[in-house]
Amino acid sequence: MEQVVIAGAGPNGLMLASELKLAGVSAIVLERLPERSTVPRANGLVGQVVRMLDRRGLYERLNPGQPVPTPRFVFGALPLDLSQLADNPLYLLQAPQARIEQVLQERALELGVEIRRGHELAGFTQDAEAVRIQIDGPDGSYELTSRYLVGADGGHSLTRKLAGIDFPGVTHDDTVSRTAHAMVAAELIDPLTGGLSIPGYGKIPPFMHHRTERGVFVYAPFPSGPPLVSTAERGGAPSTGPVTLAEVQESAERVLGVGLELSPPEGEGPHQLRRVEGGNSRLADRFREGRVLLVGDAAHVHSAIGGPGLNLGLQDTINLGWKLAAELQGWAPDGLLDSYESERRPVGERVVMHTQAQSALIAPGKEVTALRQLMTELLDNPANVQHLADLMSGADIRYGDGAGHPLVGRWAPDLVISEDSGRSSRLAELTRSARPLLIDLTENAGFAELLAEVDRIEVISGRGAIPGQPVALLIRPDGYVAWAADVDGRVEREALEDALARWFAVRVQPRPLTKATR
């Protein structure tokens, strides 16, 4: 019997398979496409997912160096000046989705994940013990029996439909988006910003959603290929036939109200040229049905504005991977696997909320223009900018009821730790194994000694506690804090023992308490 079968070898399916493998659980990934898709789609990653990839050693494969927050972004085509924030959580990584999938596939194969391309989920039945999965392969149909099935098969997920999981939400069909790789005349490019300076209209910043009373326009001069031009319009007659560059140009001219000549892109393809009509905001009414679970677009779809899709989906996989592995290995505390839905579904609700809000802010109409004027005034307040940056990045996530230490349930801070061995390490370098991690920076509190005979949790003892930062942390495999201490003593010891039992089913023998100092 297989341990896990994953339907879908997109970024979410590949990442989940790698997480499971790091935790000691094998997975078979099914993908109906015989080869990895080269069709241009997303152009990068936004939010906590960038730092999460760093904590798995994957960021450096996509971009040399360490992640840094972006100084500017947009919310509903309104500029956000993030440079004014003392704690800017919004990280940006520009990389084509095809390259992201390539890196994730390479990592999965390095870990020994089995990827079956040209094999498609056709059906399944399940009982209390297993899932029997029917598969259509290139040489005919066959069956696999697995402990669990995970649907990472997109917004039209067959896994979700066969599991009988409803997908309520809103569908709208009054918007048409058009996107193309295209060149513009060199004299229109602003040499200072890389954006456009269009006679009769004015300046358009690069990479920013630019709203007019007639629609939205984006000019994105990516360094690794030809520029991307995108438009969005509401109303009008549906388009017919294949999209053309001339159609995109006509749409841009309608949105801007002036002429803008586009020419075919230079360099090797594939080049993007697509039209999307309408859209959906939907959230699965549950993320689990028996031994079947959903991640990514199979569980939630929404507008792509602000680029939240991969941020949300890949963090689903990081949350699920270690919990599903614990269940399969027999050590999961009661309710651990169910906490996948209770933690991640509310995050999906917030993404649907803020993408709908942004869609409302880019709509045409004088009332929307008035609303945008008010929002612009509100964004003069750095506290409001911070709120939106936290919301869009996912930095506002806190799992649990908020009781206890302020860090508990939140993303672990990016510490630099001086280990007892003499080596200094970033936290991101200590989380590559995807294991639970206890960091003890105290002098002699004995937190680390509690786990001296426990193999399940990695322990790092060191120095380097900084005033205002925690002296000890228990970090879950998904990067979130299960326990933290600022002051050494009995209360912190008892809270640590509770966290070890709750999340990792580790119960330590009581030991004499030693009062410690930093």
Sequence and secondary structure as in RCSB ss.txt:
>XXXX:A:sequence
MEQVVIAGAGPNGLMLASELKLAGVSAIVLERLPERSTVPRANGLVGQVVRMLDRRGLYERLNPGQPVPTPRFVF
GALPLDLSQLADNPLYLLQAPQARIEQVLQERALELGVEIRRGHELAGFTQDAEAVRIQIDGPDGSYELTSRYLV
GADGGHSLTRKLAGIDFPGVTHDDTVSRTAHAMVAAELIDPLTGGLSIPGYGKIPPFMHHRTERGVFVYAPFPSG
PPLVSTAERGGAPSTGPVTLAEVQESAERVLGVGLELSPPEGEGPHQLRRVEGGNSRLADRFREGRVLLVGDAAH
VHSAIGGPGLNLGLQDTINLGWKLAAELQGWAPDGLLDSYESERRPVGERVVMHTQAQSALIAPGKEVTALRQLM
TELLDNPANVQHLADLMSGADIRYGDGAGHPLVGRWAPDLVISEDSGRSSRLAELTRSARPLLIDLTENAGFAEL
LAEVDRIEVISGRGAIPGQPVALLIRPDGYVAWAADVDGRVEREALEDALARWFAVRVQPRPLTKATR
>XXXX:A:secstr
 EEEEEE  SHHHHHHHHHHHHTT  EEEEESSSS   S    EEESHHHHHHHTTT HHHHSSS   B SEEEE
TTEEEEGGG SS   BEEE  HHHHHHHHHHHHHHTT EEEET EEEEEEE SS EEEEEEETTEEEEEEEEEEE
E S TT HHHHHHT    EEEEEEEEEEEEE B  GGGB TTTSSEEETTTEEE TTS EEETTEEEEEE  TTS
S EEEEEEESS    SS  HHHHHHHHHHHHSS    B   SSS   EEEEEEEEEEE S SEETTEEE GGGTE
E   TTS HHHHHHHHHHHHHHHHHHHHHT   TTTTTHHHHHHHHHHHHHHHHHHHHHHHTS SHHHHHHHHHH
HHHTTSHHHHHHHHHHHHTTT   S   SSTTTTSB    EEEETTS EEEHHHH TT   EEEE SSS  TGGG
GTT SSSEEEEEE   TTS SEEEE TTSBEEEEESS SHHHHHHHHHHHHHHH              
